[in-house]
Amino acid sequence: MILGVGVVLALALGVIAMTSGATPMIAAAGFLSLLMLGAPGFFFASFAPGMALADTFMISAGVSLPGVRAFYIISAFAAALLMLGGVVAVLRARAAPASA
């Protein structure tokens, strides 16, 4: 159920971005934020069941699903792109002429 929240938030963000006429930079920042927050959401959703299995059966609690590493890499890449987008926005604001 925790992981379904991301899908609902992405749909809601898409509808809001389309209906409000948000700039592409704002829409991209919103979706990159959702991608970035996917890794902590997955960690919180999988930590308790993994620890329960580890404590019960005396096994390692690490997640060994095939796509988890790629998911964490995508989340880290989204965080880097989000920071790069912030730098670009600041540089564009400084380079723009002041309006009276």
C-alpha positions in Angstrom: 0.0 0.0 0.0 2.9 2.4 0.7 4.3 1.9 -2.7 0.9 2.6 -4.3 1.1 6.2 -3.0 3.8 7.0 -5.5 1.6 6.0 -8.4 -1.3 8.1 -7.1 1.0 11.1 -6.5 2.4 10.7 -10.1 -1.1 10.7 -11.6 -2.1 13.7 -9.5 1.0 15.6 -10.4 0.4 14.9 -14.1 -3.1 16.1 -13.9 -2.1 19.2 -11.9 0.8 20.0 -14.3 -1.5 19.7 -17.4 -4.4 21.6 -16.0 -2.5 24.5 -14.4 -0.2 25.1 -17.3 3.0 24.6 -15.3 6.2 25.3 -17.1 8.2 22.3 -18.2 10.9 23.0 -15.6 8.4 22.9 -12.8 6.7 19.7 -14.1 10.1 18.0 -14.5 11.2 19.0 -11.0 8.0 17.5 -9.6 8.4 14.2 -11.4 12.1 14.1 -10.6 11.2 14.6 -6.9 8.8 11.7 -7.1 11.5 9.5 -8.6 14.0 10.6 -6.0 11.6 9.8 -3.1 10.9 6.4 -4.5 14.0 4.8 -3.0 13.2 5.9 0.6 9.6 4.8 0.1 10.8 1.4 -1.0 13.2 1.1 1.8 10.6 1.9 4.4 8.1 -0.4 2.8 10.6 -3.3 2.7 12.5 -2.8 6.0 10.0 -4.3 8.4 9.2 -7.4 6.4 12.9 -8.0 5.7 13.8 -7.7 9.4 10.9 -9.9 10.4 12.2 -12.6 8.1 15.8 -12.1 9.3 14.8 -12.4 12.9 12.6 -15.4 12.4 14.8 -17.5 10.2 18.2 -16.1 11.1 19.0 -15.0 7.5 20.3 -11.9 5.9 17.7 -9.2 5.5 19.1 -7.7 2.4 16.7 -7.2 -0.6 17.9 -9.3 -3.5 15.3 -8.5 -6.1 16.8 -8.0 -9.6 15.6 -4.4 -10.1 16.4 -2.9 -6.8 19.9 -1.7 -7.6 18.7 -0.1 -10.8 15.8 1.6 -8.8 18.3 3.1 -6.3 20.5 4.3 -9.2 17.6 5.9 -10.9 16.6 7.6 -7.7 20.1 8.9 -7.2 20.3 10.1 -10.8 16.9 11.9 -10.3 18.3 13.7 -7.3 21.4 14.8 -9.2 19.2 16.0 -12.1 17.0 17.9 -9.6 20.1 19.7 -8.2 21.4 20.4 -11.7 18.0 21.9 -12.6 18.1 24.1 -9.5 21.5 25.4 -10.6 20.3 26.0 -14.1 17.3 27.9 -12.8 19.5 30.1 -10.6 21.9 30.8 -13.4 19.0 31.7 -15.8 17.5 34.0 -13.2 20.8 35.8 -12.8 21.3 36.1 -16.5 17.8 37.5 -17.2 17.6 41.2 -17.4 15.7 42.9 -14.5 12.2 44.0 -15.4 10.9 47.3 -14.2 
